[in-house]
Amino acid sequence: METGVLSGQVAVITGASGGLGAHFARVLAKAGASVALTARRLDMVEAVAGEIAGAGGRAMALKLDVADAQAIGPAFDEIEAGLGPISILVNNAGVGGEGLALDLTVEDWDRTFDVNVRGVFFSAQQAAKRMIASGVAEAGAARIVNIASIASHTVLPGLSAYCASKASVAMLTKSLAREWARRGIAVNAICPGYIETDINSDWFKTEGGLKQMKGFPRRRLMGAEDLDASLLMLCGPATRAITGTVITIDDGQSLPGGG
């Protein structure tokens, strides 16, 4: 495993069982960070952690459902006991929240917000408390990166709950950045466009999904690797003067006018 700009850092990635979360864990580990992968599916994060360790990295896997706010603190305590003080949190866990507004149930809405908003807030809160207590924040090394979406600022039909949740993440990012600015914690967000993940892979194989893709300015999906440079910037020393920033990386998908 390569060492680099994040050597000596400890990163927590939520929702790391596959897709973007697993990709982010590999990227951060390659940059030298020790990584803790968390998700509801323990077997899957164990597999990715084993892959990283096999390549010479330092990794651990934990079962964590961020919708259970009471479970977050103990999980982070376990991570710090195993890897050291947390300096990076990538709030990646999320659910799709599909459903037309007239059909959404209270349970549908609550599930989306429990993971996409409440889980992000309490993960950030628990990480920040530990970053302050350990001295990581005072040293200027504390980084929180929330994974939002172009849905935070672009209407995606049939995804009202998801769009509302991701708009909440974008504003929450700014609010936490402002509140913790003098604490030394940088809080930023990435808004990815459509990337083939577990959440949407079935859709983009359908006639409707293919039609949607043809409506993108470049008529393609992005690759997860297109987020790497921004992720590494926001997790590393280059973010010394960056906080409260929401970066859209979407291959032009949210530009008006269609394809």
C-alpha positions in Angstrom: 0.0 0.0 0.0 1.3 3.4 -0.9 1.9 6.1 1.7 1.3 9.7 1.0 -0.5 12.9 2.0 -2.7 11.2 4.6 0.0 9.2 6.4 -0.7 9.1 10.1 -4.4 10.0 9.7 -7.4 7.9 10.9 -10.4 8.0 8.6 -13.9 6.7 9.2 -16.1 6.0 6.2 -19.8 5.3 6.8 -21.8 3.2 4.3 -18.5 1.5 3.2 -19.9 -1.9 2.2 -19.8 -1.2 -1.5 -20.1 1.5 -4.2 -18.7 4.9 -3.3 -18.0 4.1 0.3 -15.7 1.1 -0.4 -14.1 3.2 -3.2 -13.4 6.1 -0.8 -11.9 3.7 1.7 -9.5 2.3 -0.9 -8.5 5.9 -2.0 -7.9 7.1 1.5 -5.9 4.0 2.4 -3.8 4.3 -0.7 -3.0 7.9 0.4 -1.7 6.6 3.7 -4.6 6.8 6.1 -5.7 4.1 8.5 -9.3 3.4 7.6 -12.3 2.2 9.5 -15.1 0.9 7.3 -18.6 0.9 8.8 -21.9 -0.3 7.3 -25.0 -2.4 8.2 -23.5 -5.4 6.3 -20.5 -6.5 8.3 -19.4 -9.2 6.0 -19.1 -6.8 3.1 -17.0 -4.2 5.0 -14.8 -7.0 6.4 -14.1 -8.1 2.8 -13.0 -4.6 1.8 -11.0 -4.1 5.0 -9.3 -7.4 4.3 -8.5 -6.3 0.8 -6.9 -3.1 2.1 -4.9 -4.9 4.7 -3.8 -7.4 2.2 -2.3 -4.6 0.1 -0.3 -3.4 3.1 -2.8 -0.9 4.5 -4.3 -0.6 8.0 -8.0 -1.2 8.2 -10.8 -2.4 10.5 -14.5 -3.1 9.9 -17.5 -2.5 12.1 -21.2 -3.0 11.8 -23.0 0.3 12.2 -26.4 1.5 11.2 -26.1 5.3 11.4 -29.9 5.5 11.7 -29.3 4.2 15.2 -27.9 7.4 16.7 -27.1 5.7 20.0 -24.8 3.2 18.3 -22.5 5.8 16.6 -20.6 6.9 19.7 -19.6 3.4 20.9 -18.6 2.5 17.3 -16.3 5.5 17.2 -14.8 4.7 20.6 -14.0 1.2 19.2 -12.4 2.7 16.2 -10.2 5.0 18.3 -9.2 2.1 20.5 -8.1 0.1 17.5 -6.6 2.7 15.2 -6.1 5.9 17.2 -7.7 9.3 17.2 -10.2 10.0 14.4 -9.1 12.8 12.2 -11.2 12.2 9.1 -14.9 11.4 8.8 -16.5 10.7 5.4 -20.3 10.7 5.9 -21.2 8.5 3.0 -24.1 6.3 4.3 -27.3 7.0 2.4 -30.5 5.5 1.0 -32.3 6.3 -2.2 -35.7 7.5 -0.9 -37.5 6.7 -4.1 -41.2 7.3 -4.5 -43.7 9.8 -5.9 -44.8 12.4 -3.4 -48.4 11.3 -3.4 -47.3 7.7 -2.6 -44.7 8.3 0.1 -45.6 7.0 3.5 -44.4 8.4 6.9 -42.2 5.4 7.2 -40.6 6.0 3.7 -39.9 9.6 4.6 -38.5 8.9 8.1 -36.2 6.1 6.8 -34.7 8.5 4.2 -34.1 11.3 6.8 -33.0 8.9 9.5 -30.1 7.8 7.4 -29.4 10.7 5.1 -29.8 13.6 7.6 -29.9 12.4 11.2 -27.2 9.8 10.6 -25.0 12.5 9.0 -25.5 14.9 11.8 -24.9 12.6 14.7 -21.9 11.0 13.0 -20.4 14.4 12.5 -21.3 15.4 16.1 -19.6 12.3 17.6 -16.6 12.6 15.4 -16.2 16.3 16.2 -16.4 15.6 20.0 -13.5 13.2 19.6 -11.5 15.4 17.3 -11.7 18.2 19.9 -11.0 15.9 22.9 -7.9 14.3 21.2 -6.3 17.5 20.1 -6.7 16.6 16.4 -8.9 19.7 15.8 -6.5 22.1 17.6 -3.7 20.7 15.5 -5.7 21.7 12.4 -6.1 18.1 11.1 -9.8 17.5 11.6 -11.8 16.9 8.4 -15.4 16.0 7.9 -16.6 15.4 4.4 -20.4 14.9 3.8 -21.5 13.2 0.7 -24.5 15.1 -0.6 -25.7 14.9 -4.2 -26.7 17.1 -7.1 -30.2 16.4 -5.7 -29.3 19.0 -3.1 -29.8 21.7 -5.7 -31.4 20.0 -8.7 -34.9 18.5 -8.9 -34.8 14.8 -9.6 -38.3 13.6 -10.5 -39.8 11.0 -8.2 -37.2 11.6 -5.5 -38.7 14.4 -3.4 -37.7 12.8 -0.1 -34.1 12.2 -1.3 -33.8 15.7 -2.8 -35.0 17.2 0.5 -32.6 15.1 2.5 -29.6 16.0 0.4 -30.5 19.7 0.4 -30.5 19.3 4.2 -27.0 17.8 4.1 -25.7 20.7 2.1 -27.0 23.3 4.5 -26.0 21.2 7.5 -22.5 21.2 6.1 -22.4 25.0 6.1 -24.0 25.2 9.5 -21.5 22.9 11.1 -18.6 24.5 9.3 -19.6 27.9 10.7 -20.2 26.6 14.2 -16.9 24.7 14.4 -14.7 27.1 12.4 -12.8 28.3 15.4 -12.6 24.8 16.8 -10.3 23.8 13.9 -12.7 21.4 12.2 -13.1 21.7 8.4 -16.6 20.6 7.3 -17.2 20.4 3.5 -19.4 18.4 1.1 -19.2 16.8 -2.2 -22.3 16.7 -4.5 -21.7 13.9 -7.0 -23.8 13.4 -10.1 -25.0 10.1 -11.3 -22.5 7.3 -10.8 -23.5 3.7 -11.2 -23.9 2.4 -7.6 -25.9 -0.2 -5.8 -28.7 2.3 -5.4 -29.2 3.1 -9.1 -27.5 0.4 -11.2 -30.8 -1.4 -11.9 -32.5 1.8 -13.1 -29.8 2.7 -15.6 -30.3 -0.7 -17.3 -34.0 0.0 -18.0 -35.4 1.9 -21.0 -36.2 4.9 -18.8 -32.7 4.9 -17.3 -31.0 4.8 -20.7 -33.3 7.6 -21.9 -32.3 9.7 -18.8 -28.6 9.1 -19.5 -29.0 10.3 -23.1 -30.4 13.6 -21.6 -27.1 14.3 -19.8 -24.9 16.8 -21.6 -22.1 14.2 -22.1 -24.6 11.2 -22.3 -22.8 9.1 -19.8 -22.4 8.2 -16.2 -19.5 9.3 -14.2 -16.9 7.0 -12.7 -16.3 6.9 -8.9 -12.6 7.9 -9.6 -13.8 11.3 -10.8 -14.4 12.2 -7.2 -10.9 11.2 -6.0 -9.1 14.5 -6.4 -11.7 16.4 -4.5 -12.0 13.8 -1.8 -8.2 13.8 -1.2 -8.2 17.6 -1.2 -11.0 17.9 1.4 -9.4 15.2 3.6 -5.9 16.6 3.5 -3.8 19.6 4.4 -4.9 21.5 1.3 -8.2 22.1 3.2 -6.5 24.4 5.7 -8.5 27.4 4.4 -11.5 25.5 3.0 -14.6 25.0 5.2 -18.3 25.3 4.5 -17.7 24.5 0.8 -20.1 22.4 -1.2 -18.5 21.1 -4.4 -20.5 19.8 -7.3 -18.8 17.1 -9.4 -21.4 15.9 -11.9 -19.9 15.9 -15.4 -22.3 18.7 -16.2 -25.4 16.7 -15.5 -27.1 19.5 -13.5 -26.6 22.1 -16.2 -29.8 23.3 -17.8 -30.8 22.4 -21.3 -30.4 18.6 -21.3 -28.4 16.6 -23.8 
